Amino acid sequence: MTSITWVIEQMNCYPTYESQTDVVFNVHWRANATDGTYNATSYGTVGVTYVAGSPYTPFADLTQAQVVGWVQDAMGLEQVASIEAGLAANIANQINPPVVTLPLPWTI
């Protein structure tokens, strides 16, 4: 069974924005998949927007789970599902390669 883990690699922030400090506007994420033997990864960046007056979590209090939620919300369910399906397909292709390169028969 393939398990997928989303992690946050880096966040870009505005020092001040809409009367708040260290406001995240860009998140660099990675989705890692493994079946215990084979591994695959996908990496990307997504923009997030703070709207003045909405709930604000100070930068130091952010959790990875919270920011992963922002990333997946910004992407939408369809894109998240597509990334995860691509990772699962990558692992399936490592297990059963659709194309192989064999040694030339006259060099064996």
C-alpha positions as CSV (number, residue, x, y, z in Angstrom):
1,M,0.0,0.0,0.0
2,T,1.3,3.4,-0.9
3,S,1.4,6.1,1.7
4,I,1.6,9.8,0.9
5,T,3.0,12.5,3.2
6,W,2.7,16.2,2.5
7,V,5.4,18.4,4.0
8,I,6.2,22.1,3.9
9,E,9.7,22.9,2.7
10,Q,9.7,26.7,2.9
11,M,7.5,29.7,3.2
12,N,7.9,33.2,1.8
13,C,6.6,36.0,3.9
14,Y,5.9,39.8,3.8
15,P,7.6,41.4,6.8
16,T,4.4,43.4,7.3
17,Y,1.1,43.2,5.4
18,E,-2.4,44.4,6.3
19,S,-1.2,45.4,9.8
20,Q,0.2,41.9,10.5
21,T,3.8,40.7,10.7
22,D,5.5,37.9,8.8
23,V,2.5,37.1,6.6
24,V,3.0,34.0,4.5
25,F,2.2,34.5,0.8
26,N,4.0,31.7,-1.0
27,V,4.4,28.1,0.2
28,H,6.9,25.5,-1.2
29,W,5.6,22.0,-0.6
30,R,6.6,18.4,-1.2
31,A,4.5,15.3,-1.4
32,N,6.4,12.1,-0.7
33,A,5.0,8.7,-1.5
34,T,6.3,5.3,-0.5
35,D,5.2,1.7,-0.5
36,G,8.1,0.7,1.8
37,T,10.4,-0.2,-1.0
38,Y,9.8,2.3,-3.8
39,N,9.6,6.1,-3.4
40,A,8.3,9.0,-5.5
41,T,8.1,12.8,-4.8
42,S,6.4,15.8,-6.2
43,Y,7.4,19.4,-5.4
44,G,5.7,22.7,-6.1
45,T,4.8,26.2,-4.9
46,V,1.4,27.7,-4.3
47,G,0.4,31.2,-3.4
48,V,-1.8,31.9,-0.4
49,T,-3.5,35.2,0.4
50,Y,-4.2,36.8,3.8
51,V,-7.4,38.9,3.7
52,A,-7.4,41.7,6.2
53,G,-9.8,41.0,9.1
54,S,-9.8,37.2,8.7
55,P,-8.3,35.1,11.5
56,Y,-4.5,35.4,11.7
57,T,-2.1,32.9,13.2
58,P,1.3,34.5,14.1
59,F,4.2,32.9,12.0
60,A,5.8,31.3,15.1
61,D,2.5,29.6,16.0
62,L,1.9,28.0,12.5
63,T,1.9,24.2,12.3
64,Q,2.8,22.1,9.4
65,A,-0.7,20.6,9.3
66,Q,-2.2,24.0,9.2
67,V,-0.1,25.1,6.3
68,V,-0.6,21.9,4.4
69,G,-4.3,22.6,4.7
70,W,-3.7,26.0,3.1
71,V,-1.8,24.4,0.3
72,Q,-4.4,21.8,-0.4
73,D,-7.2,24.3,-0.2
74,A,-5.4,26.6,-2.6
75,M,-4.9,23.8,-5.0
76,G,-8.4,22.3,-4.8
77,L,-9.4,18.7,-4.3
78,E,-9.0,17.8,-8.0
79,Q,-5.3,18.9,-8.2
80,V,-4.4,17.3,-4.9
81,A,-6.0,14.0,-6.1
82,S,-4.1,14.3,-9.4
83,I,-0.8,14.8,-7.7
84,E,-1.4,11.8,-5.4
85,A,-2.5,9.7,-8.3
86,G,0.6,10.6,-10.2
87,L,2.8,9.6,-7.3
88,A,1.0,6.2,-7.0
89,A,1.4,5.7,-10.7
90,N,5.1,6.5,-10.4
91,I,5.5,3.8,-7.8
92,A,3.5,1.3,-9.8
93,N,5.7,2.0,-12.8
94,Q,8.8,1.3,-10.6
95,I,7.4,-2.0,-9.5
96,N,6.3,-3.0,-13.0
97,P,8.2,-0.8,-15.6
98,P,6.2,-0.2,-18.7
99,V,9.5,0.1,-20.7
100,V,12.8,-1.6,-20.1
101,T,16.2,-1.3,-21.8
102,L,17.8,-4.7,-22.3
103,P,21.4,-5.3,-23.1
104,L,22.2,-5.8,-26.7
105,P,21.9,-9.5,-27.5
106,W,25.3,-9.6,-29.2
107,T,27.1,-8.2,-26.2
108,I,25.9,-10.9,-23.8
